């Protein structure tokens, strides 16, 4: 983003810059997204290996529909072993998904920030920059989830509203090196009166992810249904479906993070004269009083 004009942007301009930045640095952003997702793919492939073939309607002596694991019916020891494998793989997959999400999002924000400021960015430097922020990013994710759940308890709309107001917590944590709670408070203040714009950004990313996942996974899912009588063929199509999901995640994940990062900078331009801060060489600082906003969690 060389020679970037720092000014308030319309939603269309944010989206246009998102796709332009992604297209011009595709290898960078795809690489940042792909490397953490490889760990997730590894666990998913192991799950495919242990997957039990779903029951064909009307065929006796088949396991329950959507049964996940192969367990020996011949002995209780085999059953226990199967359950233990299922639990360990499920825990491993959850950990892999969380770590991949935090790494990819944090590293993408760092890369966008570097490019936004006219500095070079690499996959390696972007991923390495997140190591010191993993604890904070995990805290941001946990607090965001808890806040949204609290909102959902009262009604769906408050939960969605809180989620939108916390949409730039990760950029705040990475760019300004804030703690988890301070990042949420920072986001809540920056997005005041701009929740609708955050909603449209997320809606576009959701529709894009849904479309791409359908194209890359649906054909293989059909193959799984047509090969229920052949376990080897079924697992082959299941593996291809997981690879399709992997490719979809690699391609789509950067879009949302780039968009929210640019949204974060746009909010700072609008509310804190960020363009003037850049001119004065204080782009990583906030204006007096902006970081110490009233806490919504207290």
Order of alpha helices (4+ residues) and beta strands (2+ residues): alpha-alpha-alpha-alpha-alpha-alpha-alpha-alpha-alpha-alpha-alpha
